[in-house]
Amino acid sequence: MWSALSRVVNKIQASLPCRFAGGYGGGCPGVNLPWSKGMHSPIRFTIFYAILGILGFGAPWLVVRHQMLRDVTLPEPVSEDEAEAVVDENENKK
C-alpha cells in the first residue's frame, strides 16, 4: 500500500514544477520579473536590487530622523496689548 501511495505522490511532485514553473528554467536572477527589460546582467540586477532595497528600507528611518531633528519650539506667547497693536496696524494698512 505504501509503495502505491509513494508512486502517486512522486508523480504529483514531478508534475507540479512543470505545471507551475511558467517555463522559467533558471539562469540569470531577475529574468522572470515583470520589469526584466535590461535586467539580464547579474551585476546590474544586484546593483539595482541593492539601491532599491536601501531606499525602500532606509526611507522610513530618514523620515523619522528628520522629524526628530526638526525645531518644534513654540514662539513666545504674545501679550494682549501686543496682539491688539498688531490688529490695529493691520486695520490701519487697509
C-alpha positions in Angstrom: 0.0 0.0 0.0 2.8 2.4 0.9 4.6 1.8 -2.4 1.4 2.6 -4.4 0.9 5.8 -2.3 4.6 6.8 -2.8 4.3 6.3 -6.6 1.2 8.6 -6.7 3.0 11.2 -4.5 6.1 11.1 -6.7 4.0 11.6 -9.8 2.3 14.6 -8.3 5.6 16.1 -7.1 7.2 15.5 -10.5 4.4 17.2 -12.4 4.0 20.3 -10.1 7.2 22.1 -11.1 6.4 21.6 -14.8 2.8 22.8 -14.3 3.5 25.9 -12.2 7.1 27.0 -13.1 5.8 29.1 -16.0 8.6 28.0 -18.3 11.3 29.5 -16.2 14.2 27.2 -16.3 16.6 29.1 -14.0 19.6 31.0 -15.1 20.0 34.7 -14.5 18.3 36.1 -11.4 15.5 38.5 -12.2 14.7 37.1 -15.6 11.1 36.3 -14.6 10.4 39.7 -13.1 7.8 42.0 -14.8 10.4 44.7 -15.2 13.1 42.4 -16.5 13.8 44.6 -19.5 17.5 45.3 -19.3 17.9 43.2 -16.1 19.6 40.2 -17.8 23.0 41.1 -16.3 23.5 39.6 -12.8 25.7 42.6 -11.8 23.2 45.1 -13.0 20.4 43.3 -11.2 22.4 43.2 -8.0 23.2 46.9 -8.1 19.6 47.8 -8.8 18.3 45.5 -6.1 20.7 47.0 -3.6 19.8 50.6 -4.4 16.1 49.9 -4.3 16.4 47.9 -1.1 18.4 50.6 0.6 16.0 53.3 -0.4 12.9 51.2 0.5 14.1 50.2 3.9 16.1 53.4 4.7 13.4 56.0 3.8 11.3 55.5 7.0 14.3 55.9 9.2 15.3 59.1 7.4 11.8 60.5 7.7 11.7 59.7 11.4 15.2 61.2 11.9 14.1 64.4 10.1 11.0 64.7 12.2 13.0 64.2 15.4 15.6 66.8 14.5 13.1 69.4 13.5 12.9 72.5 15.7 9.4 72.5 17.1 9.7 75.1 19.8 6.8 77.4 20.1 7.2 81.2 19.8 7.0 83.3 22.9 3.4 84.0 23.9 2.1 87.4 22.9 0.5 89.7 25.5 -2.9 91.1 24.8 -1.6 94.6 24.4 0.9 93.5 21.7 -1.9 91.5 19.9 -4.2 94.5 19.9 -1.4 96.6 18.5 -0.8 94.1 15.7 -4.5 94.0 14.9 -4.7 97.9 14.9 -1.7 98.0 12.5 -3.3 95.6 10.1 -6.5 97.6 10.2 -4.7 100.8 9.5 -3.0 99.3 6.4 -6.3 98.6 4.8 
